[in-house]
């Protein structure tokens, strides 16, 4: 996979996390909206996400995105890393 494809797939996992948080009956609207913010920070060039396989929950979707982003760490904006990690912690505390 190229770095652009890896980023697009990671964005797909973040998009899945957003969907999972916004559509879960116990979901958190604020966390879902924060996922959209993370996606925009990770995607300054406005690339289209690739449809990613759905993980069991939002936390695992974000973990899958992080594994992919680790492969292209030098291309990930620092603000995107910080926001992704902060969101992962907040979701883990629910």
C-alpha positions as CSV (number, residue, x, y, z in Angstrom):
1,X,0.0,0.0,0.0
2,X,1.1,3.5,-0.7
3,X,1.2,6.1,2.1
4,X,-1.8,7.8,0.6
5,X,-3.8,4.5,0.7
6,X,-2.7,3.9,4.2
7,X,-3.9,7.3,5.3
8,X,-7.2,6.8,3.4
9,X,-7.8,3.5,5.1
10,X,-6.9,5.0,8.5
11,X,-9.4,7.8,7.8
12,X,-12.0,5.1,7.0
13,X,-11.5,3.6,10.5
14,X,-11.9,7.0,12.1
15,X,-15.1,7.5,10.0
16,X,-16.3,4.1,11.3
17,X,-15.6,5.2,14.9
18,X,-17.7,8.3,14.3
19,X,-20.6,6.3,12.9
20,X,-20.4,3.9,15.8
21,X,-20.5,6.6,18.4
22,X,-23.3,8.5,16.7
23,X,-25.5,5.5,16.1
24,X,-24.9,3.5,19.4
25,X,-27.9,3.9,21.7
26,X,-25.4,4.5,24.5
27,X,-23.1,6.6,22.2
28,X,-21.9,10.0,23.0
29,X,-22.7,12.7,20.5
30,X,-19.8,14.9,21.7
31,X,-17.3,12.1,21.1
32,X,-18.8,11.4,17.7
33,X,-18.3,15.0,16.7
34,X,-14.8,14.9,18.1
35,X,-14.1,12.0,15.8
36,X,-15.0,14.3,12.9
37,X,-12.5,16.9,14.2
38,X,-9.8,14.2,14.4
39,X,-10.5,13.2,10.9
40,X,-10.1,16.7,9.6
41,X,-6.8,17.1,11.6
42,X,-5.5,13.9,10.1
43,X,-6.6,14.9,6.6
44,X,-5.5,18.4,5.8
45,X,-5.5,17.6,2.0
46,X,-9.1,16.5,2.2
47,X,-8.6,13.0,0.8
48,X,-11.5,10.6,0.5
49,X,-11.5,7.8,3.1
50,X,-11.4,4.2,2.0
51,X,-14.2,2.1,3.3
52,X,-12.7,0.1,6.2
53,X,-13.9,-3.1,7.7
54,X,-16.1,-2.4,10.7
55,X,-14.5,-3.1,14.0
56,X,-16.6,-4.2,17.0
57,X,-16.6,-0.8,18.6
58,X,-15.3,2.8,18.3
59,X,-12.3,2.2,20.5
60,X,-11.1,-0.7,18.3
61,X,-11.8,1.4,15.1
62,X,-9.5,4.1,16.4
63,X,-6.9,1.5,17.4
64,X,-7.0,0.2,13.9
65,X,-6.5,3.7,12.6
66,X,-3.5,4.2,14.9
67,X,-1.9,1.0,13.8
68,X,-2.1,2.2,10.2
69,X,-0.9,5.7,11.0
70,X,2.1,4.3,12.8
71,X,3.3,3.0,9.4
72,X,3.3,6.6,8.0
73,X,4.1,8.5,11.3
74,X,6.3,11.1,9.6
75,X,3.3,12.2,7.4
76,X,0.8,12.5,10.3
77,X,0.3,16.1,11.5
78,X,1.3,16.4,15.2
79,X,-2.1,17.9,16.0
80,X,-3.8,14.9,14.5
81,X,-1.7,12.5,16.7
82,X,-2.5,14.5,19.8
83,X,-6.2,14.6,19.0
84,X,-6.4,10.9,18.1
85,X,-4.6,9.9,21.4
86,X,-6.8,12.2,23.5
87,X,-10.0,10.9,21.9
88,X,-8.8,7.3,22.4
89,X,-8.3,7.9,26.1
90,X,-11.7,9.6,26.4
91,X,-13.5,6.7,24.7
92,X,-11.7,4.2,26.9
93,X,-13.0,6.0,30.0
94,X,-16.7,5.7,29.1
